[in-house]
Each structure stands twice: as structure tokens, then as C-alpha cells.
């Protein structure tokens, strides 16, 4: 594949010296290593995207923060009237609309810090089709001698390569369409400057990953607390029994009497090792309220740290209560002010990283207009979503932000040519 314009002017290493670039490793960032099979592993076990997905699925606060960020990028959909476009120009491919594509790549961008698109030149040899490629399926090839990534590898499941063998696909820069051949799929991967990573991006919330993991543990603690009858309340010491079967029978009987949400507290059981015939003894633990207060305080600090990592100024923006109005006349005013603050500090930047790719896609298809979106306001509760999108696709504004991003939106490489042969 031809290199990007200007890349031929990059300096090359000469002489007998070889320059070795050591990858900067920051605590908490994923380790990347050459797999010796043509791609670069993402994470020590090549499963870093799966770990990030688990954080998204298991942490309530993090999940809500990501969904809020996606909606702030999507806004109320594209404003086709302002862009003076008709319905024939509102689809990037035959399957979904531009608003849906924005939602897909916005979710990937906030989850992983990057996103990818499959690009195919259509049958008319002039226009292009664009498909979202879930980033967890993508791995980089090593840099070439000019410091360029010329190809990527795709697999439906990188943890089961025997059943999902990777295939290679050429990389593409959307600013150079001359190298795109008709009917052949190419992959565009958005990358931003990241001092912590050489090949892959760090998610925008990377500083809060430990806090997210803490909240997940708190959720597990609550679950075990309930399933096991809250916490261990004490130790029950029983007289010695001779066989393991007798011990199991006694334990099973006591557990059936005391464990579970319908029965107060879990108990711990020990057996005497002497032969003295002593009655059973109950040794209660100290007051549990101390641990409860400590847990509540730690949980609140964790939620605050997660919101800070996402740069969300108020928990009300993600549906959590905030008892401090701090001089605001109403909750609606506070939500709107906090949302505008988020937009100025963070939201506008995230939106630019997504919309810039759409502007490039529009230009590839000969649409010389800049993307215009309908703004989202948190104090406008009477807006009708059905009027927010002039596209003929009914799912562009009503689609839930929590989509299953692991669902295949793209066919395998062998089907790429079939996709391009559309009328």
C-alpha cells in the first residue's frame, strides 16, 4: 500500500548504529509485545479490550459515565436541514445511518480511546461505504522502517484463535483515496497522541481504573453479604465428632437453618480437637457497624474518583442524587450548568475526535459540508425525539446507548467484496 503523502520525507537510520526505542511503561497501562505472528498483542495475554469491557459491564458508575459521554457526543443527531442534505446522503452503508455509526464509534472511543472503520469503494468506483469495526477485534501490525502501521489483523475472538483465525487487512488514511481499490476492504484506525502507549491508546478514564475495580469489589461484597446472610457474625464451636461425614451433616443442617437472606447472619463453625465432652459455645464478633460506616465512606470516595476520571462535574448527570445545590435555584439549573461545564472541559474535545472522521468520510463521498449536530440540553424535557432526526431511518435517535458492541457489524474479509457491489 502506498504511504501517506509526505511520509517519504521521513528520516531513515543510517550508519552502523541501531537505535532502540524502549516503550514507556506506566503503572496500570497494558503491556504490548510483538506476538512474532505478525501482530502486536494488546495486553499481557492479548485480552486488554476484554478487561476494559468487563469494567464497563460490572461497574454501575463507570457504565453510566460511559453512556453519558456517548450521548454527549451523539447529541440529538445530525442536523440535515442545517447541512442542506437530503435523505439520499444520510447512510454510510446499506445497514445503518450516520447517527448510528456515530454512536458505535463514540462508544468505542470512550471505552478504548480509539475506534476503527472498514472502508470499501463501491461499484460506481466513486463513492465509498463505511462500516464500524469493533475495536476489540483489531490488532496492530508492527511499525515499518518509516514508522508507519501498514496493516491490521482482525479476529472475532482473540482469546480463541483456533476457532477464529486472524486475517490481515491493509491500513488506510482517508485523506489519500488514490490508493483505495474498488471492492477491497481497508481499515482506518483513529489514533491520538498517547505518551503511555506505543501501539494502542489508553482509555480516557485510565487514571480511574483502580477506582472502577474497587467499585466492582464493593458490588461483589454487597452480593456476598446478602447471599451468605450478610457478614460472619461469630464462631460456633462444637464437640468433636469422629468422622468427616458427621461433620458435613452437622454443617449442612446448621447452614440450612441460618444462611441466606431470609436468615439473619452467616456463622463460622469449628470443631474441638480434644476428647472432653463440652457443650457447644458461641463466640460473637465485634460490632459490625464500624465496618459498615467504613464501607459507606469508601464507596462514596470511589464514586467520586470514577466521576473525576471521566471529568464529570456532578453525579446528577449520570442519574445519581446530589444533595448539595450550592446556591442553584433548582436541580434542573444545576444539571444544565454542570453539563455545559462538562462540554467546555471535556465533551467538545471528545466530539471533535469522532466528528473529524465523519467529515473525512463525507469528503470521500463528495459531500463538501461540515457535520452539524442538533445540540443536547438537559433542561429541555419537552423535546420530541421523533423530530430530532430527518433521516428516514427510524433507529437513529431512539436507539439505546447501551448497545452490544461485541456484536459483529462487519462480515469477514471474504465477504467484503459482496458488500461493495451494492447499487
C-alpha positions in Angstrom: 0.0 0.0 0.0 1.3 3.5 -0.8 2.4 5.6 2.1 0.7 8.7 3.2 1.7 11.9 1.4 4.9 13.3 2.9 5.9 10.1 4.6 8.8 9.6 2.1 10.5 12.6 3.7 10.8 10.8 7.0 14.4 10.3 8.1 15.9 6.8 7.9 18.5 5.2 10.1 21.9 5.1 8.5 25.4 4.0 9.5 26.4 1.2 11.8 24.3 2.2 14.8 20.9 0.8 15.6 18.5 3.0 17.6 16.4 1.0 20.1 13.2 2.7 21.2 12.1 1.5 24.7 8.4 1.6 25.3 7.5 3.7 28.3 5.6 1.5 30.7 3.2 3.4 33.1 1.7 1.6 36.0 -1.8 0.4 35.1 -1.3 0.7 31.3 -1.5 -2.5 29.2 1.7 -4.2 28.2 2.2 -4.6 24.4 4.5 -7.2 22.9 5.3 -8.5 19.4 3.5 -11.8 19.1 6.0 -13.0 16.5 3.0 -13.9 14.3 2.5 -10.6 12.6 0.5 -8.6 15.1 1.2 -6.8 18.4 -0.5 -8.2 21.4 -2.8 -5.8 23.3 -2.2 -6.6 26.9 -0.1 -9.3 28.6 -2.5 -12.0 27.4 -3.7 -10.1 24.4 -7.0 -9.5 26.2 -6.9 -5.9 27.3 -10.1 -4.9 25.4 -11.9 -7.8 27.2 -10.8 -6.4 30.6 -12.0 -2.9 29.7 -15.3 -4.4 28.6 -15.6 -6.2 31.9 -15.1 -2.9 33.7 -17.8 -1.3 31.6 -20.3 -4.2 32.3 -19.6 -4.6 36.0 -19.2 -1.1 37.4 -22.5 0.8 37.7 -20.9 4.3 37.9 -18.4 3.7 35.1 -21.2 2.2 32.9 -23.4 5.3 33.4 -20.4 7.6 32.9 -19.6 6.0 29.5 -23.2 6.1 28.4 -23.4 9.7 29.3 -20.3 10.5 27.4 -21.6 8.7 24.3 -24.9 10.7 24.4 -23.0 14.0 24.7 -21.1 13.0 21.6 -24.2 11.9 19.7 -26.2 15.0 20.8 -29.7 14.9 19.3 -28.5 13.6 15.9 -27.2 15.2 12.7 -29.0 18.4 11.6 -29.6 17.5 8.0 -31.6 20.7 7.4 -28.7 22.9 8.6 -26.3 20.9 6.4 -28.8 21.1 3.5 -28.6 17.4 2.7 -31.4 15.2 1.5 -32.3 11.6 2.5 -30.1 10.0 -0.2 -27.0 11.2 1.6 -27.8 10.0 5.2 -26.4 6.5 5.1 -22.8 5.4 5.3 -23.8 1.9 4.2 -26.8 -0.2 3.5 -27.3 -1.3 7.1 -27.5 1.8 9.3 -27.4 5.6 9.3 -24.7 8.2 10.2 -26.2 8.7 13.6 -25.9 5.0 14.4 -22.4 5.0 13.1 -21.5 7.9 15.4 -23.0 6.1 18.3 -20.9 3.0 17.6 -17.6 4.7 17.2 -18.3 7.1 20.1 -18.8 4.1 22.4 -15.5 2.5 21.2 -13.7 5.8 21.6 -14.7 6.2 25.2 -14.2 2.6 26.1 -10.7 2.1 24.4 -9.5 5.6 23.5 -9.7 4.7 19.8 -12.1 3.4 17.1 -11.9 1.7 13.7 -13.8 1.8 10.4 -13.8 -0.5 7.4 -13.8 1.3 4.1 -14.8 -0.1 0.7 -15.0 1.6 -2.6 -18.4 1.0 -4.2 -19.3 -0.4 -7.6 -19.6 3.0 -9.1 -15.8 3.5 -8.4 -16.5 6.9 -7.0 -18.3 6.6 -3.6 -17.4 4.6 -0.5 -19.2 2.5 2.1 -18.1 2.8 5.7 -18.7 0.2 8.4 -18.0 0.2 12.1 -15.3 -2.4 13.1 -15.5 -3.2 16.8 -12.0 -2.2 18.1 -11.7 -5.3 20.4 -11.4 -7.3 17.2 -8.4 -5.3 15.9 -4.7 -5.7 16.5 -1.8 -3.7 15.0 1.0 -4.9 12.8 4.5 -3.7 13.8 5.7 -0.3 12.6 7.6 -0.5 9.3 11.0 1.2 8.7 9.3 4.6 8.2 7.4 4.4 11.4 4.1 3.5 9.7 1.5 0.8 10.5 0.6 -0.5 7.1 -1.9 -3.3 8.1 -4.0 -4.6 10.9 -5.3 -8.0 11.9 -8.9 -8.9 12.6 -10.3 -11.8 14.7 -13.7 -12.3 16.1 -12.2 -13.6 19.4 -8.6 -13.1 20.2 -8.8 -15.4 23.2 -9.8 -18.4 20.9 -7.6 -18.1 17.8 -8.1 -21.8 16.9 -11.8 -21.2 16.2 -11.3 -17.6 15.0 -8.0 -17.3 13.0 -7.0 -13.7 12.3 -6.8 -12.3 8.8 -4.8 -9.2 7.7 -6.3 -6.1 6.2 -4.5 -3.1 4.7 -4.4 0.2 6.7 -5.7 3.3 5.0 -5.6 7.1 5.6 -8.9 8.6 4.5 -7.0 11.7 3.3 -5.4 9.7 0.4 -8.2 8.0 -1.6 -5.9 7.3 -4.6 -4.7 4.1 -3.1 -8.1 2.6 -2.5 -9.1 -0.1 -5.0 -12.7 -1.0 -5.7 -14.2 -3.8 -3.8 -11.3 -4.3 -1.4 -11.8 -3.6 2.3 -9.4 -1.3 4.1 -9.2 -0.4 7.8 -8.9 3.1 9.2 -8.0 3.3 12.9 -8.2 6.5 14.8 -5.1 7.3 16.9 -4.3 10.2 19.1 -1.1 11.1 20.9 -0.6 8.9 23.9 2.7 9.1 25.8 1.9 5.9 27.7 1.4 3.6 24.7 3.3 2.8 21.5 0.7 1.0 19.5 -2.6 1.2 21.3 -4.5 4.0 23.0 -5.2 4.4 26.7 -8.9 5.0 27.6 -9.8 8.5 28.7 -10.6 7.1 32.2 -7.3 5.2 32.6 -6.5 7.1 35.8 -9.7 5.8 37.4 -9.3 2.1 36.6 -8.4 1.2 40.2 -11.4 3.1 41.5 -13.6 1.3 39.0 -12.2 -2.0 40.1 -12.8 -1.0 43.7 -16.5 -0.3 43.0 -16.8 -3.7 41.3 -15.4 -5.3 44.5 -17.9 -3.3 46.6 -20.8 -4.7 44.4 -19.4 -8.2 44.9 -19.2 -7.5 48.6 -22.8 -6.5 48.7 -23.9 -9.6 46.8 -21.9 -12.0 49.1 -23.2 -10.0 52.1 -26.7 -10.8 51.1 -26.3 -14.3 49.7 -24.3 -15.5 52.7 -26.6 -13.9 55.2 -24.6 -10.7 55.5 -21.2 -11.0 57.3 -19.7 -13.5 59.6 -21.2 -12.8 63.0 -19.3 -15.2 65.2 -17.8 -18.7 65.6 -19.8 -21.7 66.8 -17.6 -24.3 68.5 -19.0 -27.9 68.6 -17.9 -31.0 70.4 -15.5 -33.2 68.4 -17.1 -35.7 66.1 -15.3 -38.8 64.8 -15.9 -38.8 61.0 -15.9 -36.3 58.2 -19.4 -37.4 57.2 -20.8 -36.5 60.6 -19.1 -33.0 60.3 -20.6 -32.4 56.9 -24.0 -33.5 58.1 -23.9 -31.1 61.1 -22.6 -28.2 58.9 -25.3 -28.7 56.3 -28.0 -28.7 58.9 -26.8 -25.5 60.6 -26.3 -23.8 57.2 -29.8 -24.6 56.1 -31.1 -23.1 59.4 -29.1 -19.8 59.3 -27.8 -18.9 55.9 -29.5 -16.9 53.2 -31.2 -13.5 53.0 -34.2 -14.9 54.9 -32.0 -15.9 57.8 -30.0 -13.3 59.7 -26.2 -13.8 59.8 -23.7 -16.3 58.5 -21.9 -18.3 61.1 -18.4 -19.9 61.2 -18.0 -23.4 62.5 -15.0 -25.1 64.2 -14.5 -28.5 65.9 -12.7 -29.3 69.1 -9.6 -31.4 68.9 -9.7 -32.8 72.4 -11.8 -35.6 73.8 -13.5 -33.6 76.5 -17.3 -33.7 76.3 -18.1 -30.0 76.3 -21.2 -28.3 75.1 -21.3 -26.0 72.0 -20.0 -22.5 72.5 -20.9 -19.3 70.7 -18.3 -16.5 70.3 -19.7 -13.3 68.7 -17.5 -10.9 66.8 -17.3 -7.2 67.5 -19.9 -4.7 66.3 -20.3 -4.7 62.5 -21.5 -1.1 62.3 -17.8 0.1 62.3 -17.1 -1.8 59.1 -20.4 -0.6 57.6 -19.6 3.0 58.2 -16.1 2.5 56.7 -17.6 0.8 53.7 -20.1 3.6 53.0 -17.4 6.2 53.2 -15.0 4.3 50.9 -17.8 3.7 48.4 -18.6 7.4 48.2 -14.9 8.2 47.6 -14.7 5.6 44.9 -17.7 7.0 43.0 -16.2 10.5 43.2 -12.9 9.2 41.8 -14.6 7.5 38.9 -16.5 10.7 38.0 -13.3 12.6 38.3 -11.6 10.2 35.9 -14.4 10.9 33.4 -14.3 14.6 34.2 -18.0 14.6 35.0 -18.6 17.6 37.4 -21.8 16.3 39.0 -23.2 12.8 39.7 -26.7 14.1 38.7 -25.5 14.0 35.1 -25.4 10.2 35.2 -28.6 9.8 37.2 -27.2 9.8 40.8 -28.5 12.0 43.5 -26.6 15.1 44.6 -27.9 16.7 47.8 -25.7 19.9 47.6 -27.4 22.5 45.4 -24.6 25.1 46.2 -26.8 28.1 45.6 -28.7 26.8 42.5 -32.4 27.7 42.3 -33.3 24.1 41.2 -31.9 20.8 40.3 -32.6 21.4 36.6 -30.5 24.6 36.6 -27.6 22.8 38.3 -27.7 19.9 35.8 -27.7 22.3 32.9 -24.8 24.3 34.3 -22.8 21.1 35.1 -23.5 19.8 31.6 -22.3 23.0 29.9 -19.2 22.9 32.1 -18.6 19.3 31.1 -19.0 20.2 27.4 -16.4 23.0 27.6 -13.9 21.0 29.5 -14.3 17.5 28.0 -17.3 16.8 25.9 -16.4 19.1 22.9 -13.0 17.6 22.7 -14.4 14.0 22.6 -16.9 15.0 20.0 -14.2 16.5 17.8 -12.2 13.3 17.9 -15.3 11.4 16.5 -16.7 14.0 14.1 -13.4 14.6 12.4 -13.6 11.1 10.9 -17.1 11.7 9.7 -16.1 14.9 8.0 -13.4 12.9 6.2 -16.0 10.3 5.2 -18.3 13.0 3.8 -15.5 14.4 1.7 -14.6 11.0 0.3 -18.1 10.7 -0.9 -18.0 14.2 -2.5 -20.1 15.9 0.3 -18.3 19.2 0.9 -20.1 20.2 4.1 -19.1 20.1 7.7 -21.0 18.0 10.2 -23.7 19.9 12.1 -25.4 18.3 15.1 -28.6 19.2 17.0 -27.5 20.3 20.5 -28.5 18.4 23.6 -29.9 20.4 26.5 -30.6 18.8 29.9 -33.3 21.4 30.8 -35.3 20.7 27.6 -37.6 17.9 28.8 -40.3 18.6 26.2 -38.3 17.8 23.1 -39.7 15.1 20.9 -37.1 12.6 19.8 -39.1 11.7 16.7 -38.5 15.3 15.4 -34.8 15.3 16.1 -33.7 13.4 13.0 -34.7 14.0 9.4 -33.2 10.7 8.3 -35.6 8.0 7.0 -34.0 5.5 9.4 -36.2 5.1 12.5 -33.4 3.9 14.8 -31.1 6.8 14.6 -32.2 8.7 17.7 -34.3 6.3 19.7 -31.6 3.6 19.8 -30.4 2.8 23.3 -26.8 4.0 24.1 -26.0 0.7 25.8 -25.6 -1.4 22.6 -23.9 -4.7 22.5 -20.7 -3.5 20.9 -19.3 -7.1 20.7 -21.9 -8.0 18.1 -20.4 -8.4 14.6 -21.4 -5.4 12.5 -18.9 -6.4 9.8 -18.7 -9.5 7.6 -15.4 -11.4 7.3 -12.9 -10.3 4.7 -14.1 -12.8 2.2 -17.5 -11.0 2.2 -16.0 -7.6 1.8 -16.3 -7.6 -2.0 -20.0 -8.5 -1.8 -20.7 -5.5 0.4 -19.1 -3.2 -2.1 -21.2 -4.4 -5.0 -24.3 -2.5 -3.9 -26.2 -0.3 -6.3 
